[in-house]
């Protein structure tokens, strides 16, 4: 069973698989978390523009037996945190900048803490070993998840690991046609849904290539087809409505994996020195224009 650090993280993790009506309930709960502990099912339904039956279905969908269980989980998480967060706000506003900054910071801290809590020892070992044993690593993503892959690919290249992150998803599809058993496919997708990524995963499976899948929706069909899942916790839905992903949690995960590689792989430091010798000159004796 998947364990989440907080009830809100659990709500957000299931968001992509919710119906439109259930999403209305989820939106209301994440936007009014501080008030939820004082509200009834009927009041949640009225506030979200749904029905009591919809609230009950939503609660069961995300893994709670009743709304009382969800409300109790949220209440227990709020205990002892009010003093730390200062003035309580539920949205960012120019009318209260200091409290809004604290609100954003608290959500990002909870995001990273929740992601770290989901990262297990066995996952780290599996991913590190797959990377070290692979001939070539192909990265795959869509949209603004691609920079996460580009960053990780560049870092791996700095320590001598052959990694390739094409600039577009179309190029990724073409590269996936050449995958072999000795390679590794590393996919980053917050939603876990994409027809183009599905094509890439199909090609990897056809060639017997191991797959690492980094997502905030571990229940997605694509994520379930991977050899190793890395789960990120995102609170973008609370802050920006989910359309504008920051990928802080994903960056944290790949940075953590990279640091383990740097300290585990004996050749890493030596190859990093060669990289510095080759590229470091570009930063030396930078001419100054008068």
HELIX and SHEET records of a PDB file:
HELIX    1   1 UNK A    7  UNK A   13  1                                   7    
HELIX    2   2 UNK A   15  UNK A   17  5                                   3    
HELIX    3   3 UNK A   20  UNK A   31  1                                  12    
HELIX    4   4 UNK A   33  UNK A   36  1                                   4    
HELIX    5   5 UNK A   41  UNK A   48  1                                   8    
HELIX    6   6 UNK A   52  UNK A   61  1                                  10    
HELIX    7   7 UNK A   67  UNK A   78  1                                  12    
HELIX    8   8 UNK A   82  UNK A   85  1                                   4    
HELIX    9   9 UNK A   94  UNK A   96  5                                   3    
HELIX   10  10 UNK A   97  UNK A  118  1                                  22    
HELIX   11  11 UNK A  121  UNK A  133  1                                  13    
HELIX   12  12 UNK A  143  UNK A  145  5                                   3    
HELIX   13  13 UNK A  146  UNK A  158  1                                  13    
HELIX   14  14 UNK A  169  UNK A  176  1                                   8    
HELIX   15  15 UNK A  195  UNK A  207  1                                  13    
HELIX   16  16 UNK A  221  UNK A  224  1                                   4    
HELIX   17  17 UNK A  236  UNK A  239  1                                   4    
HELIX   18  18 UNK A  248  UNK A  264  1                                  17    
HELIX   19  19 UNK A  268  UNK A  279  1                                  12    
HELIX   20  20 UNK A  280  UNK A  283  5                                   4    
SHEET    1   A 5 UNK A 163  UNK A 164  0                                        
SHEET    2   A 5 UNK A 137  UNK A 140  1                                        
SHEET    3   A 5 UNK A 184  UNK A 188  1                                        
SHEET    4   A 5 UNK A 210  UNK A 215  1                                        
SHEET    5   A 5 UNK A 228  UNK A 231  1                                        
END                                                                             
